[in-house]
Amino acid sequence: MSRLIAALLKAYRLVVSQLYLQTCRYYPSCSAYAIGSVETHGALRGVWLALRRLGRCHPWCAGGVDLVPTPENYRWWGRAAGTDGEDHDVSHETTPNHVPNVPACRGA
Amino acid sequence: MDTVLAPLYFLVSWIMIGWHWLFADLLGIGHDGLNWTLSIIGLVVVIRVLLIPLFVRQIKSQRKMQLLQPQLRELQKKYKGDRERLQQETMKLYKNTGTNPFASCLPILLQAPFFFALFRVLDGIANEHPRGAFESQVSLFESARGAEVFGALLSDSFLATDVIQTRIIAMVMVAGMVSSQFITQRQIMRKNMPKESLEGPFAQQQKILLYVLPLIFLFTGVYFPLGTVLYWLTSNIWTMGQQLFVIRRMPAPGSEAEKAQQRRQAEKARRKGLTVAEPEEAPKVEPGQQNGEVEQTRQQPKKTSRAARKKKRK
């Protein structure tokens, strides 16, 4: 099931994403996120995560880095730890002490 | 499905009926085929005008992007050769400075239900199954059922008909969709991208796209009713116009379009009898640089599993 979904998403990326070039305000883009989440979390959780991401991604959100959470960090609601791409890079100049629970968007 | 979309059927059909009323009763155009054609175009106009605020937001954000250029170039130097990291850091920069040039896919997602609702409404007109406002407007339903342009019914589709005019018009519209998309794409590529990013994988993908897109449009053109195809064609043309406007007014630094803009400004200044300012030296652009029209210099992110990314970081 999750393989089927991932294959469909890849086909989508090949065709539709090309049509509109990059429009996503996040890294990775929503479709890449969906593929990653389905591959790491299976069909059910993966689709749930992807749908939440899609809901988060709109013109009023700040965007930024939003990675697929690891299975240990999975939460059914709220932002999971270690998804902002900061955990591996404390020395970096921007906001090293990131609070993990701050949503990237208002109302997320 | 029908119950979920019922409100949209009403919305779409009322907008169409509204435009039809404007053209038929207020302006007194006696050709019902023309009236309904114009009402579908009107529907696109209504939806796209409602989406303009989103578009303006995007443009404003892109203008602010110019100010971020030095920081972006620094990042490019720092993460040379690591595309993925560069993308991450770029996104972080956008977030921290509150300038995200991307619109997200919401504007596109918002349009999809309208497109589908229109498809269902037109399909209903073709199959004598009134949907939305047409349920109560029998005479308008009959008028829409008989609406034809150049001998082709608007609710008819290429596959469902053996009327040659319908087929010809469907194919003409497919050609229109393909060429408008092609022009949009070409304008972005030729005019609004720094020369360096025209090479490499991105350009390759663009070439593949040039073959895949006509197939999609061809499928749409034979399967969907003429009215729906018209909706998509109009929408495409609108996008093309918007894109041309942006390229003219807000070209990406280092692109052909920017030079053209500087030439125009110099010309204008000369005609007004002012001193001619030499066009500024175009800023140096690194390969794959993301700038003003970042969405155009898109690189397909390489798919890696989280495990692989972790490995790379170590």
Interface residues (C-beta under 8 A of the other chain):
Chain A: R13 L14 V15 S17 Q18 L19 Y20 L21 Q22 T23 C24 R25 Y26 Y27 P28 S29 C30 A32 I35 G36 E39 T40 L54 C57 H58 P59 C61 A62 G63 G64 V65 L67 V68 T70 G85 H88 T94 T95 A104
Chain B: L54 R57 Q58 Q87 Q88 T90 M91 K92 L93 Y94 K95 N96 G98 N100 F102 A103 S104 C105 L106 P107 I108 L109 Q181 I188 Q205 Q206 I208 L209 V212 L213 I216 V294 E295 Q296 R298 Q300 P301 K303 S305 R306 K310 R313
